[in-house]
């Protein structure tokens, strides 16, 4: 019988941007290799890269926009196994950001196809009306709870 809790032998560091305008949060529905999930914009840290560099790169790759990083918001405080690779432990870092050149909300959704197997659909949602079931990953559910408890 396979071990239900395989050994984690790698870290996967993720960096995300929380862009809030008019009590709305920017989110992304992503399809990658047939797996669909909804999260906040951002992605994985590459070797030789700092957290802030990663976030700038990810936002530019995903949206084609420059970002201003305002402040650190949250870092994972518990063990979380990767949903994609069972041997990886996730560490997720979230920052409040601004996108000075972001198109107006009425110009969304923005759909960005990065390859045949990868699609990104960016959209704005009122923070107070986002349901926990709408975000896929456990860490994002915690972020959503924190966001809903504050006033923007």
DOVEX-937545 format. One record per atom (N, C-alpha, C, O): x, y, z; residue number from 1; atom name. Coordinates in Angstrom, 3 decimals. Last residue first. Layout:
// DOVEX-937545
((X, Y, Z), NUM, CA),
...
//
This chain:
// DOVEX-937545
((-11.318, 48.144, 2.899), 152, N),
((-10.427, 48.758, 1.896), 152, CA),
((-11.106, 49.922, 1.238), 152, C),
((-10.521, 50.567, 0.368), 152, O),
((-11.237, 46.489, 5.964), 151, N),
((-11.964, 47.430, 5.123), 151, CA),
((-10.963, 48.086, 4.167), 151, C),
((-9.892, 48.527, 4.584), 151, O),
((-10.943, 42.958, 6.760), 150, N),
((-10.464, 44.344, 6.707), 150, CA),
((-11.357, 45.200, 5.826), 150, C),
((-12.142, 44.680, 5.033), 150, O),
((-11.903, 40.443, 6.433), 149, N),
((-11.990, 41.004, 7.793), 149, CA),
((-11.527, 42.465, 7.849), 149, C),
((-11.699, 43.131, 8.870), 149, O),
((-11.334, 39.732, 3.858), 148, N),
((-12.730, 40.021, 4.185), 148, CA),
((-12.876, 40.671, 5.562), 148, C),
((-13.857, 41.368, 5.823), 148, O),
((-8.590, 39.155, 4.072), 147, N),
((-9.046, 40.290, 3.274), 147, CA),
((-10.468, 40.694, 3.648), 147, C),
((-10.767, 41.884, 3.741), 147, O),
((-8.647, 36.819, 5.644), 146, N),
((-7.980, 38.023, 6.150), 146, CA),
((-8.462, 39.264, 5.396), 146, C),
((-8.713, 40.303, 6.006), 146, O),
((-9.999, 35.115, 3.841), 145, N),
((-10.565, 35.392, 5.165), 145, CA),
((-9.973, 36.667, 5.757), 145, C),
((-10.697, 37.497, 6.306), 145, O),
((-8.132, 35.086, 1.744), 144, N),
((-9.479, 35.621, 1.529), 144, CA),
((-10.147, 35.966, 2.858), 144, C),
((-10.792, 37.008, 2.974), 144, O),
((-6.020, 33.774, 3.009), 143, N),
((-5.851, 35.150, 2.527), 143, CA),
((-7.219, 35.802, 2.341), 143, C),
((-7.425, 36.947, 2.743), 143, O),
((-7.215, 31.279, 3.375), 142, N),
((-6.786, 32.061, 4.542), 142, CA),
((-6.625, 33.530, 4.154), 142, C),
((-7.048, 34.422, 4.890), 142, O),
((-7.510, 30.555, 0.710), 141, N),
((-8.715, 30.668, 1.541), 141, CA),
((-8.404, 31.476, 2.808), 141, C),
((-9.233, 32.265, 3.261), 141, O),
((-4.874, 30.322, -0.080), 140, N),
((-5.666, 31.432, -0.615), 140, CA),
((-6.969, 31.614, 0.161), 140, C),
((-7.476, 32.733, 0.253), 140, O),
((-4.202, 27.956, 1.201), 139, N),
((-3.556, 29.194, 1.642), 139, CA),
((-4.357, 30.406, 1.145), 139, C),
((-4.499, 31.396, 1.862), 139, O),
((-5.744, 26.003, -0.206), 138, N),
((-5.997, 26.306, 1.217), 138, CA),
((-5.395, 27.627, 1.677), 138, C),
((-6.013, 28.345, 2.462), 138, O),
((-6.904, 26.896, -3.527), 137, N),
((-5.864, 26.411, -2.614), 137, CA),
((-6.109, 26.848, -1.175), 137, C),
((-6.625, 27.941, -0.940), 137, O),
((-9.079, 28.003, -5.009), 136, N),
((-8.779, 26.576, -5.033), 136, CA),
((-7.907, 26.116, -3.885), 136, C),
((-8.145, 25.047, -3.321), 136, O),
((-11.861, 30.089, -4.470), 135, N),
((-10.405, 29.946, -4.543), 135, CA),
((-10.063, 28.487, -4.302), 135, C),
((-10.692, 27.819, -3.481), 135, O),
((-14.565, 29.643, -4.179), 134, N),
((-14.089, 30.181, -5.457), 134, CA),
((-12.578, 30.115, -5.591), 134, C),
((-12.059, 30.087, -6.707), 134, O),
((-15.217, 28.944, -1.653), 133, N),
((-15.155, 27.861, -2.633), 133, CA),
((-14.600, 28.331, -3.972), 133, C),
((-14.209, 27.514, -4.806), 133, O),
((-15.466, 31.393, -0.403), 132, N),
((-14.269, 30.592, -0.138), 132, CA),
((-14.103, 29.471, -1.155), 132, C),
((-12.980, 29.090, -1.485), 132, O),
((-16.610, 34.017, -2.568), 131, N),
((-16.895, 32.863, -1.714), 131, CA),
((-15.625, 32.027, -1.554), 131, C),
((-14.804, 31.962, -2.468), 131, O),
((-16.643, 37.469, -2.665), 130, N),
((-15.910, 36.271, -3.080), 130, CA),
((-16.197, 35.160, -2.069), 130, C),
((-16.042, 35.349, -0.863), 130, O),
((-17.842, 39.739, -1.641), 129, N),
((-18.717, 38.737, -2.250), 129, CA),
((-17.986, 37.490, -2.744), 129, C),
((-18.631, 36.544, -3.197), 129, O),
((-15.870, 41.421, -0.615), 128, N),
((-16.898, 40.910, 0.299), 128, CA),
((-17.762, 39.818, -0.313), 128, C),
((-18.364, 39.037, 0.424), 128, O),
((-14.396, 42.112, -2.941), 127, N),
((-13.819, 41.281, -1.876), 127, CA),
((-14.902, 40.641, -1.022), 127, C),
((-14.848, 39.444, -0.741), 127, O),
((-15.596, 41.816, -6.182), 126, N),
((-15.754, 42.522, -4.911), 126, CA),
((-15.278, 41.607, -3.773), 126, C),
((-15.716, 40.462, -3.668), 126, O),
((-13.112, 40.972, -8.587), 125, N),
((-14.273, 40.544, -7.803), 125, CA),
((-14.380, 41.412, -6.565), 125, C),
((-13.361, 41.723, -5.947), 125, O),
((-11.741, 40.963, -11.863), 124, N),
((-11.933, 41.661, -10.592), 124, CA),
((-13.178, 41.120, -9.912), 124, C),
((-14.181, 40.841, -10.569), 124, O),
((-9.580, 38.650, -13.615), 123, N),
((-10.866, 39.317, -13.397), 123, CA),
((-10.872, 39.967, -12.017), 123, C),
((-10.116, 39.580, -11.126), 123, O),
((-7.822, 36.802, -16.078), 122, N),
((-7.793, 37.744, -14.959), 122, CA),
((-9.123, 38.466, -14.848), 122, C),
((-9.722, 38.847, -15.854), 122, O),
((-6.983, 33.766, -17.017), 121, N),
((-8.133, 34.638, -17.186), 121, CA),
((-8.214, 35.529, -15.945), 121, C),
((-8.627, 35.071, -14.880), 121, O),
((-4.634, 31.879, -18.762), 120, N),
((-4.852, 32.750, -17.609), 120, CA),
((-6.012, 33.681, -17.929), 120, C),
((-6.032, 34.315, -18.985), 120, O),
((-3.631, 28.649, -19.785), 119, N),
((-4.494, 29.812, -20.014), 119, CA),
((-4.683, 30.563, -18.702), 119, C),
((-4.870, 29.949, -17.652), 119, O),
((-1.755, 26.208, -21.324), 118, N),
((-1.750, 27.163, -20.212), 118, CA),
((-2.583, 28.394, -20.578), 118, C),
((-2.286, 29.091, -21.549), 118, O),
((-1.281, 24.624, -23.494), 117, N),
((-1.674, 23.955, -22.254), 117, CA),
((-1.844, 24.907, -21.070), 117, C),
((-2.054, 24.464, -19.941), 117, O),
((-0.436, 26.341, -25.472), 116, N),
((-1.634, 25.538, -25.733), 116, CA),
((-2.165, 24.902, -24.454), 116, C),
((-3.367, 24.664, -24.336), 116, O),
((0.490, 29.292, -23.616), 115, N),
((0.798, 28.150, -24.477), 115, CA),
((-0.501, 27.385, -24.687), 115, C),
((-1.541, 27.749, -24.138), 115, O),
((-0.609, 31.567, -22.584), 114, N),
((0.848, 31.489, -22.619), 114, CA),
((1.325, 30.322, -23.470), 114, C),
((2.440, 30.351, -23.991), 114, O),
((-3.172, 33.716, -23.071), 113, N),
((-2.750, 32.357, -23.384), 113, CA),
((-1.236, 32.339, -23.462), 113, C),
((-0.643, 33.015, -24.304), 113, O),
((-5.106, 35.655, -21.142), 112, N),
((-3.741, 35.560, -21.622), 112, CA),
((-3.421, 34.085, -21.841), 112, C),
((-3.405, 33.301, -20.892), 112, O),
((-7.748, 37.823, -20.903), 111, N),
((-7.374, 36.425, -21.095), 111, CA),
((-6.008, 36.394, -21.746), 111, C),
((-5.783, 37.030, -22.776), 111, O),
((-9.262, 39.884, -18.701), 110, N),
((-8.133, 39.830, -19.625), 110, CA),
((-7.733, 38.365, -19.712), 110, C),
((-7.416, 37.743, -18.699), 110, O),
((-12.730, 40.759, -18.275), 109, N),
((-11.551, 39.957, -18.026), 109, CA),
((-10.491, 40.122, -19.117), 109, C),
((-10.783, 40.447, -20.268), 109, O),
((-11.877, 44.293, -18.162), 108, N),
((-11.618, 42.916, -17.774), 108, CA),
((-12.839, 42.068, -18.098), 108, C),
((-13.930, 42.629, -18.192), 108, O),
((-12.555, 46.879, -18.542), 107, N),
((-11.845, 46.225, -19.644), 107, CA),
((-11.481, 44.769, -19.322), 107, C),
((-10.845, 44.096, -20.133), 107, O),
((-13.570, 47.814, -16.178), 106, N),
((-14.547, 47.443, -17.210), 106, CA),
((-13.894, 46.786, -18.426), 106, C),
((-14.589, 46.200, -19.256), 106, O),
((-11.291, 48.537, -14.753), 105, N),
((-11.985, 47.294, -14.415), 105, CA),
((-12.950, 46.855, -15.508), 105, C),
((-13.128, 45.659, -15.738), 105, O),
((-8.715, 49.805, -16.965), 104, N),
((-9.884, 49.971, -16.091), 104, CA),
((-10.602, 48.636, -15.882), 104, C),
((-10.531, 47.734, -16.717), 104, O),
((-5.363, 48.366, -16.896), 103, N),
((-6.568, 48.835, -17.598), 103, CA),
((-7.732, 48.994, -16.626), 103, C),
((-7.730, 48.373, -15.563), 103, O),
((-2.620, 49.548, -14.975), 102, N),
((-3.663, 48.536, -15.152), 102, CA),
((-4.851, 49.116, -15.926), 102, C),
((-5.293, 50.229, -15.643), 102, O),
((-0.429, 50.988, -14.302), 101, N),
((-0.865, 51.054, -15.698), 101, CA),
((-1.966, 50.039, -16.009), 101, C),
((-2.210, 49.713, -17.171), 101, O),
((-0.002, 50.429, -11.541), 100, N),
((-0.290, 51.795, -11.989), 100, CA),
((-0.832, 51.888, -13.415), 100, C),
((-1.622, 52.785, -13.708), 100, O),
((-0.934, 48.266, -9.485), 99, N),
((-0.626, 48.153, -10.909), 99, CA),
((-0.960, 49.489, -11.550), 99, C),
((-2.070, 49.676, -12.049), 99, O),
((0.267, 47.463, -6.274), 98, N),
((-0.491, 48.370, -7.120), 98, CA),
((-0.025, 48.134, -8.551), 98, C),
((1.145, 47.836, -8.790), 98, O),
((-0.031, 44.998, -3.631), 97, N),
((0.614, 45.631, -4.779), 97, CA),
((-0.314, 46.648, -5.415), 97, C),
((-1.512, 46.690, -5.134), 97, O),
((0.834, 43.184, -0.811), 96, N),
((-0.115, 44.143, -1.365), 96, CA),
((0.611, 44.888, -2.474), 96, C),
((1.733, 45.356, -2.284), 96, O),
((2.056, 39.847, -1.058), 95, N),
((2.320, 41.279, -0.927), 95, CA),
((1.113, 42.058, -1.436), 95, C),
((0.450, 41.636, -2.383), 95, O),
((2.733, 36.654, 0.308), 94, N),
((1.791, 37.563, -0.338), 94, CA),
((2.175, 39.003, -0.032), 94, C),
((2.564, 39.338, 1.086), 94, O),
((4.228, 33.544, -0.089), 93, N),
((4.409, 34.895, 0.427), 93, CA),
((3.513, 35.820, -0.399), 93, C),
((3.524, 35.783, -1.629), 93, O),
((4.335, 30.128, 0.797), 92, N),
((3.724, 31.183, -0.014), 92, CA),
((3.840, 32.528, 0.687), 92, C),
((3.589, 32.646, 1.886), 92, O),
((5.782, 27.165, 0.471), 91, N),
((5.928, 28.359, 1.291), 91, CA),
((5.422, 29.491, 0.402), 91, C),
((6.020, 29.780, -0.634), 91, O),
((5.087, 23.693, 0.287), 90, N),
((4.902, 25.061, -0.188), 90, CA),
((5.207, 26.078, 0.888), 90, C),
((4.922, 25.868, 2.067), 90, O),
((7.012, 20.865, -0.275), 89, N),
((6.358, 21.680, 0.740), 89, CA),
((6.278, 23.104, 0.214), 89, C),
((7.274, 23.660, -0.250), 89, O),
((6.793, 18.090, -2.467), 88, N),
((7.168, 19.482, -2.231), 88, CA),
((6.328, 20.116, -1.130), 88, C),
((5.113, 19.932, -1.059), 88, O),
((5.926, 15.614, -3.186), 87, N),
((7.168, 15.665, -2.415), 87, CA),
((7.598, 17.092, -2.089), 87, C),
((8.657, 17.292, -1.495), 87, O),
((3.664, 15.973, -4.764), 86, N),
((3.481, 15.526, -3.389), 86, CA),
((4.759, 15.549, -2.550), 86, C),
((4.684, 15.507, -1.322), 86, O),
((2.892, 18.494, -6.770), 85, N),
((4.010, 17.572, -6.545), 85, CA),
((4.023, 17.198, -5.069), 85, C),
((4.358, 18.024, -4.220), 85, O),
((0.451, 19.876, -6.697), 84, N),
((0.944, 19.342, -7.957), 84, CA),
((2.043, 18.295, -7.778), 84, C),
((2.119, 17.329, -8.538), 84, O),
((-0.088, 20.868, -4.253), 83, N),
((-1.176, 20.136, -4.906), 83, CA),
((-0.695, 19.451, -6.179), 83, C),
((-1.358, 18.545, -6.685), 83, O),
((2.358, 20.632, -1.700), 82, N),
((1.986, 21.082, -3.035), 82, CA),
((0.854, 20.223, -3.589), 82, C),
((0.841, 19.004, -3.414), 82, O),
((1.461, 20.932, 1.736), 81, N),
((2.019, 20.130, 0.650), 81, CA),
((1.528, 20.692, -0.685), 81, C),
((0.399, 21.173, -0.779), 81, O),
((2.172, 23.032, 4.296), 80, N),
((1.259, 22.834, 3.177), 80, CA),
((1.989, 22.076, 2.081), 80, C),
((3.010, 22.531, 1.566), 80, O),
((2.363, 23.936, 7.657), 79, N),
((2.826, 23.014, 6.634), 79, CA),
((1.758, 22.881, 5.551), 79, C),
((0.586, 22.648, 5.849), 79, O),
((2.064, 27.500, 8.282), 78, N),
((1.757, 26.100, 8.556), 78, CA),
((2.310, 25.242, 7.429), 78, C),
((2.681, 25.754, 6.373), 78, O),
((2.143, 30.091, 7.489), 77, N),
((2.559, 29.813, 8.871), 77, CA),
((2.327, 28.352, 9.250), 77, C),
((2.389, 28.007, 10.430), 77, O),
((3.018, 32.011, 4.661), 76, N),
((2.464, 30.764, 5.185), 76, CA),
((3.043, 30.462, 6.558), 76, C),
((4.250, 30.557, 6.777), 76, O),
((2.785, 35.479, 5.105), 75, N),
((3.623, 34.338, 4.734), 75, CA),
((3.038, 33.108, 5.396), 75, C),
((2.613, 33.153, 6.550), 75, O),
((1.363, 38.579, 4.043), 74, N),
((1.242, 37.301, 4.744), 74, CA),
((2.273, 36.315, 4.202), 74, C),
((2.592, 36.313, 3.013), 74, O),
((2.186, 41.193, 3.162), 73, N),
((0.858, 40.957, 3.717), 73, CA),
((0.802, 39.675, 4.550), 73, C),
((0.250, 39.682, 5.650), 73, O),
((4.462, 43.849, 2.599), 72, N),
((4.264, 42.420, 2.861), 72, CA),
((2.904, 42.244, 3.530), 72, C),
((2.514, 43.055, 4.370), 72, O),
((3.520, 46.538, 0.375), 71, N),
((3.933, 45.982, 1.668), 71, CA),
((3.702, 44.482, 1.718), 71, C),
((2.876, 43.927, 0.993), 71, O),
((3.695, 47.387, -2.401), 70, N),
((3.432, 48.317, -1.306), 70, CA),
((3.908, 47.780, 0.037), 70, C),
((4.618, 48.474, 0.765), 70, O),
((5.194, 47.329, -5.451), 69, N),
((4.959, 46.510, -4.265), 69, CA),
((4.858, 47.446, -3.073), 69, C),
((5.785, 48.194, -2.766), 69, O),
((3.966, 47.915, -8.557), 68, N),
((4.543, 48.585, -7.399), 68, CA),
((4.185, 47.739, -6.186), 68, C),
((3.012, 47.467, -5.930), 68, O),
((4.625, 46.467, -11.768), 67, N),
((3.929, 46.498, -10.490), 67, CA),
((4.697, 47.322, -9.475), 67, C),
((5.923, 47.414, -9.529), 67, O),
((3.865, 46.508, -15.247), 66, N),
((4.801, 46.785, -14.153), 66, CA),
((3.999, 46.863, -12.862), 66, C),
((2.839, 47.274, -12.863), 66, O),
((2.325, 43.921, -17.202), 65, N),
((2.295, 45.199, -16.490), 65, CA),
((3.424, 45.298, -15.477), 65, C),
((3.874, 44.294, -14.925), 65, O),
((1.664, 41.523, -18.351), 64, N),
((2.357, 42.493, -19.182), 64, CA),
((2.415, 43.869, -18.551), 64, C),
((2.538, 44.873, -19.252), 64, O),
((0.562, 39.494, -16.865), 63, N),
((-0.313, 40.601, -17.266), 63, CA),
((0.341, 41.603, -18.212), 63, C),
((-0.342, 42.436, -18.808), 63, O),
((2.610, 37.525, -16.623), 62, N),
((1.197, 37.156, -16.662), 62, CA),
((0.302, 38.254, -17.233), 62, C),
((-0.616, 37.969, -18.002), 62, O),
((5.090, 38.848, -16.639), 61, N),
((4.846, 37.707, -17.530), 61, CA),
((3.352, 37.450, -17.709), 61, C),
((2.890, 37.187, -18.819), 61, O),
((4.656, 40.781, -14.630), 60, N),
((4.960, 41.209, -15.997), 60, CA),
((4.713, 40.071, -16.996), 60, C),
((4.183, 40.308, -18.082), 60, O),
((4.206, 39.130, -12.462), 59, N),
((3.152, 40.056, -12.889), 59, CA),
((3.402, 40.515, -14.323), 59, C),
((2.474, 40.622, -15.123), 59, O),
((6.714, 37.778, -12.346), 58, N),
((5.461, 37.040, -12.545), 58, CA),
((4.345, 37.951, -13.057), 58, C),
((3.619, 37.584, -13.981), 58, O),
((8.552, 39.905, -11.869), 57, N),
((8.639, 39.073, -13.074), 57, CA),
((7.308, 38.379, -13.370), 57, C),
((6.834, 38.391, -14.506), 57, O),
((7.686, 40.864, -9.342), 56, N),
((7.737, 41.765, -10.507), 56, CA),
((7.723, 40.949, -11.802), 56, C),
((6.971, 41.261, -12.725), 56, O),
((8.062, 38.497, -7.857), 55, N),
((6.728, 39.061, -8.019), 55, CA),
((6.669, 40.023, -9.209), 55, C),
((5.715, 39.999, -9.987), 55, O),
((10.860, 38.152, -8.055), 54, N),
((9.935, 37.127, -8.534), 54, CA),
((8.561, 37.725, -8.797), 54, C),
((7.965, 37.481, -9.846), 54, O),
((11.793, 40.414, -6.742), 53, N),
((12.100, 40.223, -8.161), 53, CA),
((11.135, 39.220, -8.784), 53, C),
((10.654, 39.416, -9.900), 53, O),
((10.883, 39.798, -4.178), 52, N),
((10.312, 40.954, -4.888), 52, CA),
((10.591, 40.871, -6.385), 52, C),
((9.736, 41.214, -7.201), 52, O),
((12.440, 37.476, -3.573), 51, N),
((10.977, 37.460, -3.540), 51, CA),
((10.365, 38.594, -4.360), 51, C),
((9.439, 38.374, -5.141), 51, O),
((15.203, 36.989, -5.895), 50, N),
((14.619, 37.372, -4.623), 50, CA),
((13.101, 37.392, -4.721), 50, C),
((12.541, 37.331, -5.815), 50, O),
((16.823, 34.318, -7.605), 49, N),
((15.864, 35.420, -7.637), 49, CA),
((15.383, 35.719, -6.219), 49, C),
((15.177, 34.798, -5.428), 49, O),
((18.199, 31.987, -7.771), 48, N),
((18.934, 33.215, -8.026), 48, CA),
((18.067, 34.465, -8.005), 48, C),
((18.532, 35.551, -8.351), 48, O),
((15.519, 30.004, -8.967), 47, N),
((16.824, 30.076, -8.324), 47, CA),
((17.550, 31.355, -8.739), 47, C),
((17.519, 31.753, -9.903), 47, O),
((12.240, 31.514, -8.774), 46, N),
((13.294, 30.824, -9.521), 46, CA),
((14.611, 30.975, -8.784), 46, C),
((14.812, 31.949, -8.059), 46, O),
((9.078, 31.115, -7.316), 45, N),
((10.416, 31.706, -7.212), 45, CA),
((11.402, 30.861, -8.004), 45, C),
((11.395, 29.633, -7.910), 45, O),
((5.949, 31.006, -9.030), 44, N),
((7.074, 30.379, -8.358), 44, CA),
((8.383, 31.140, -8.438), 44, C),
((8.742, 31.718, -9.464), 44, O),
((3.384, 33.543, -8.796), 43, N),
((3.902, 32.233, -9.161), 43, CA),
((5.161, 31.874, -8.422), 43, C),
((5.417, 32.369, -7.325), 43, O),
((0.501, 35.644, -9.474), 42, N),
((1.834, 35.369, -8.963), 42, CA),
((2.275, 33.987, -9.375), 42, C),
((1.631, 33.333, -10.196), 42, O),
((-2.826, 36.557, -8.535), 41, N),
((-1.709, 36.597, -9.481), 41, CA),
((-0.364, 36.364, -8.796), 41, C),
((-0.130, 36.830, -7.681), 41, O),
((-4.721, 34.070, -6.722), 40, N),
((-4.289, 35.444, -6.889), 40, CA),
((-3.085, 35.455, -7.838), 40, C),
((-2.385, 34.447, -7.936), 40, O),
((-6.933, 31.605, -8.214), 39, N),
((-5.984, 32.071, -7.206), 39, CA),
((-5.752, 33.567, -7.400), 39, C),
((-6.477, 34.238, -8.134), 39, O),
((-8.364, 28.651, -9.331), 38, N),
((-8.527, 30.096, -9.186), 38, CA),
((-7.692, 30.547, -8.007), 38, C),
((-7.737, 29.947, -6.933), 38, O),
((-7.741, 26.059, -11.753), 37, N),
((-7.729, 26.587, -10.397), 37, CA),
((-7.875, 28.097, -10.430), 37, C),
((-7.552, 28.743, -11.427), 37, O),
((-7.609, 23.036, -13.578), 36, N),
((-8.151, 24.390, -13.463), 36, CA),
((-8.177, 24.824, -12.010), 36, C),
((-8.582, 24.059, -11.134), 36, O),
((-5.506, 21.079, -15.486), 35, N),
((-5.938, 21.343, -14.110), 35, CA),
((-6.385, 22.793, -14.023), 35, C),
((-5.617, 23.693, -14.361), 35, O),
((-4.437, 20.847, -18.041), 34, N),
((-5.734, 20.257, -17.778), 34, CA),
((-6.266, 20.465, -16.372), 34, C),
((-7.393, 20.059, -16.089), 34, O),
((-2.076, 22.368, -17.899), 33, N),
((-2.008, 20.919, -18.115), 33, CA),
((-3.306, 20.219, -17.725), 33, C),
((-3.283, 19.132, -17.149), 33, O),
((-3.824, 24.826, -16.369), 32, N),
((-2.463, 24.402, -16.678), 32, CA),
((-2.448, 22.875, -16.745), 32, C),
((-2.765, 22.190, -15.773), 32, O),
((-5.745, 27.615, -16.151), 31, N),
((-5.786, 26.220, -16.575), 31, CA),
((-4.373, 25.870, -17.005), 31, C),
((-3.793, 26.517, -17.877), 31, O),
((-6.898, 29.956, -13.786), 30, N),
((-5.803, 29.427, -14.581), 30, CA),
((-6.082, 27.971, -14.934), 30, C),
((-6.589, 27.203, -14.117), 30, O),
((-8.177, 32.982, -12.972), 29, N),
((-8.566, 31.590, -13.178), 29, CA),
((-7.544, 31.037, -14.163), 29, C),
((-7.351, 31.591, -15.246), 29, O),
((-7.213, 35.430, -10.685), 28, N),
((-6.941, 34.769, -11.961), 28, CA),
((-7.461, 33.341, -11.903), 28, C),
((-7.230, 32.601, -10.946), 28, O),
((-8.089, 38.704, -9.393), 27, N),
((-7.920, 37.256, -9.280), 27, CA),
((-7.629, 36.686, -10.661), 27, C),
((-7.778, 37.369, -11.674), 27, O),
((-8.063, 41.640, -7.556), 26, N),
((-7.726, 41.034, -8.839), 26, CA),
((-7.433, 39.552, -8.614), 26, C),
((-6.631, 39.191, -7.753), 26, O),
((-10.793, 42.811, -5.649), 25, N),
((-9.492, 42.134, -5.667), 25, CA),
((-9.283, 41.527, -7.052), 25, C),
((-10.208, 40.971, -7.645), 25, O),
((-12.385, 45.859, -4.649), 24, N),
((-12.320, 44.688, -5.520), 24, CA),
((-10.900, 44.116, -5.468), 24, C),
((-9.932, 44.850, -5.270), 24, O),
((-12.487, 48.320, -3.407), 23, N),
((-13.009, 47.150, -2.687), 23, CA),
((-13.121, 45.896, -3.550), 23, C),
((-13.868, 44.976, -3.217), 23, O),
((-11.017, 49.879, -5.278), 22, N),
((-12.455, 50.087, -5.065), 22, CA),
((-13.122, 48.870, -4.435), 22, C),
((-14.188, 48.440, -4.874), 22, O),
((-8.577, 47.445, -5.625), 21, N),
((-9.052, 48.747, -6.108), 21, CA),
((-10.558, 48.800, -5.891), 21, C),
((-11.284, 47.882, -6.272), 21, O),
((-5.769, 45.540, -4.898), 20, N),
((-7.109, 45.920, -4.442), 20, CA),
((-7.425, 47.327, -4.944), 20, C),
((-6.662, 48.269, -4.728), 20, O),
((-3.814, 42.837, -5.462), 19, N),
((-4.111, 44.163, -5.999), 19, CA),
((-5.561, 44.483, -5.674), 19, C),
((-6.473, 43.786, -6.118), 19, O),
((-1.486, 40.928, -4.206), 18, N),
((-2.877, 41.253, -3.901), 18, CA),
((-3.120, 42.686, -4.340), 18, C),
((-2.691, 43.631, -3.679), 18, O),
((0.699, 38.583, -5.588), 17, N),
((0.349, 39.985, -5.429), 17, CA),
((-1.145, 40.150, -5.215), 17, C),
((-1.961, 39.587, -5.945), 17, O),
((2.895, 35.968, -4.390), 16, N),
((1.645, 36.448, -4.968), 16, CA),
((1.415, 37.909, -4.670), 16, C),
((1.864, 38.427, -3.647), 16, O),
((5.142, 33.332, -4.715), 15, N),
((5.009, 34.745, -4.371), 15, CA),
((3.805, 35.303, -5.130), 15, C),
((3.696, 35.141, -6.346), 15, O),
((6.379, 30.259, -3.411), 14, N),
((5.435, 30.959, -4.283), 14, CA),
((5.281, 32.394, -3.790), 14, C),
((5.288, 32.644, -2.584), 14, O),
((8.658, 27.690, -3.321), 13, N),
((8.354, 29.027, -2.799), 13, CA),
((7.531, 29.778, -3.838), 13, C),
((7.935, 29.913, -4.993), 13, O),
((8.919, 24.571, -2.369), 12, N),
((8.405, 25.290, -3.518), 12, CA),
((7.940, 26.641, -2.970), 12, C),
((6.948, 26.718, -2.245), 12, O),
((11.396, 22.295, -1.246), 11, N),
((10.547, 23.454, -0.992), 11, CA),
((10.118, 24.041, -2.326), 11, C),
((10.873, 24.010, -3.298), 11, O),
((11.587, 18.738, -0.886), 10, N),
((11.858, 19.971, -1.624), 10, CA),
((10.925, 21.070, -1.138), 10, C),
((9.813, 20.807, -0.679), 10, O),
((10.718, 16.467, 0.243), 9, N),
((12.164, 16.662, 0.201), 9, CA),
((12.568, 17.898, -0.585), 9, C),
((13.741, 18.085, -0.910), 9, O),
((8.369, 14.788, 2.047), 8, N),
((8.619, 16.041, 1.336), 8, CA),
((10.119, 16.289, 1.397), 8, C),
((10.712, 16.316, 2.475), 8, O),
((7.223, 11.486, 1.655), 7, N),
((8.238, 12.385, 2.216), 7, CA),
((8.332, 13.646, 1.364), 7, C),
((8.370, 13.586, 0.135), 7, O),
((3.676, 10.934, 1.513), 6, N),
((5.049, 10.764, 1.036), 6, CA),
((5.976, 11.815, 1.637), 6, C),
((5.544, 12.885, 2.065), 6, O),
((1.254, 9.739, 2.978), 5, N),
((1.982, 10.977, 3.264), 5, CA),
((3.429, 10.816, 2.817), 5, C),
((4.313, 10.588, 3.643), 5, O),
((0.374, 7.254, 2.305), 4, N),
((-0.518, 8.390, 2.010), 4, CA),
((0.150, 9.742, 2.257), 4, C),
((-0.340, 10.772, 1.794), 4, O),
((2.356, 4.932, 0.662), 3, N),
((2.337, 5.825, 1.822), 3, CA),
((1.433, 7.014, 1.501), 3, C),
((1.685, 7.723, 0.526), 3, O),
((0.629, 2.198, -0.916), 2, N),
((1.461, 3.415, -0.967), 2, CA),
((1.279, 4.260, 0.287), 2, C),
((0.205, 4.298, 0.887), 2, O),
((0.850, -1.194, 0.000), 1, N),
((0.000, 0.000, 0.000), 1, CA),
((0.888, 1.247, 0.000), 1, C),
((1.801, 1.352, 0.819), 1, O),
//
